[in-house]
Amino acid sequence: MLWDLRTAWPLAVIDTHNDKVLCADWWKGESVVSGGADSKLCISSDVCVL
């Protein structure tokens, strides 16, 4: 899940990681590139932000 610390609910769900997502950024419009505690770099398409 992608959290904003100022809210009580997640902004989006990124299901490609098995552990915590430590860093995320928008990439090429509608995609998100993320790195996690599971040592993976993932690109997720069509991430819906609430």
C-alpha positions as CSV (number, residue, x, y, z in Angstrom):
1,M,0.0,0.0,0.0
2,L,1.1,3.5,-0.7
3,W,0.4,5.8,2.3
4,D,0.3,9.5,3.0
5,L,1.3,9.9,6.6
6,R,-1.2,12.7,7.0
7,T,-4.2,10.4,6.4
8,A,-5.6,7.2,8.0
9,W,-6.1,5.3,4.7
10,P,-3.8,4.3,1.9
11,L,-3.6,6.4,-1.3
12,A,-3.1,3.3,-3.5
13,V,-2.4,-0.4,-3.4
14,I,0.8,-1.7,-5.0
15,D,0.5,-5.5,-5.1
16,T,3.9,-6.3,-6.8
17,H,6.0,-6.2,-3.5
18,N,6.1,-9.0,-0.9
19,D,7.1,-6.5,1.8
20,K,7.0,-2.8,2.5
21,V,7.3,-0.3,-0.3
22,L,10.1,2.1,0.7
23,C,10.1,4.5,-2.3
24,A,7.7,5.3,-5.1
25,D,7.5,7.9,-7.9
26,W,5.4,8.5,-11.0
27,W,6.9,7.3,-14.2
28,K,5.8,8.0,-17.8
29,G,2.4,9.3,-16.9
30,E,0.2,6.6,-15.4
31,S,2.9,4.2,-14.1
32,V,4.6,4.0,-10.7
33,V,8.1,2.8,-10.2
34,S,8.8,1.5,-6.7
35,G,11.5,-0.1,-4.6
36,G,10.8,-2.2,-1.5
37,A,12.2,-4.0,1.5
38,D,12.1,-7.2,-0.6
39,S,15.0,-5.7,-2.8
40,K,12.8,-5.5,-5.9
41,L,12.4,-2.6,-8.3
42,C,8.9,-2.7,-9.8
43,I,7.0,-0.8,-12.4
44,S,3.2,-0.8,-11.9
45,S,0.8,0.4,-14.6
46,D,-2.6,2.0,-14.1
47,V,-2.2,2.7,-10.4
48,C,-5.4,4.2,-9.2
49,V,-4.8,6.9,-6.5
50,L,-7.8,7.5,-4.2
